[in-house]
Amino acid sequence: MPLVEVYEGDDDSQLLVTADFDFLPRVGEYISHDAGDYFRYYDVVEVWHRAEPGNARFRACARVVLRD
């Protein structure tokens, strides 16, 4: 299962969650996040991979915006 860092907003400065996914989210799909008594739904608008410092591993990242 891929470990994915999910960022909310216009850039990668606001980490929403880091989680294991059964699949890598794709642009145009949506993901849901449990917010206590309800779920928040987010549209995936960007997916990229970044190199982790100190080793040759890459981390999957996704940027999302809140679907209202």
N, C-alpha and C positions, 0 to 999 in steps of 0.2 A: 504494500500500500504506500502510495507516495505521501510524504510529509509536505504540506503546502502552507506557506505563509500567506495569509489573506490580509490585504490592506484596503482600508476604506478611504475614499476621497480622491483628490486629483493627483496625488503622488504617493510615494512609498514611505511617508513619514508617520502615518497613523496605523500601526499594526492592530488589526481587529482580532485575529485569532491565528494560532498555528495548530493545525489539526491533520490527522491521517484521513485521507479520502480513499474510497474504493477505486476511484478513477481521477484523473487530472481534469479539473473543470476547464471548459472551453469558452471562448468568447461567444456571447449570445445566450449562454445558458444562465440559470439562476441557481443560487445556493440559499439555504435557509440556516438561520442561527437561532438557537433557543435563547430567548430573552426572559426566562422565568415563566410567566403565565401565558406567553404567546410566542410566536415565531416572527422573526424579521426576515424578509426576503430581499436578497441582493442580486442585482444583475452583474454578471462578470463582463468587464469591459476591456481587460488586458491580461495576458498571461506571459510570463517570461521566466527565465532561469538565471540565477546568479551563482557565481563561484563562491564557495565558502573559503574564508581566509585560512591559510595554513595547510590545505590539502587539495586534492584534485576533484572533490565532490561538488556537485551542483545542487542547488535548492530551488524547487519550483515555487513561484510566487504568482499571485493573482491580485488584480485590483478590481474592487467592486464598488458599486454605488447603490444606495438604499432605494429600493422600489417602494414607492408610496402608494 
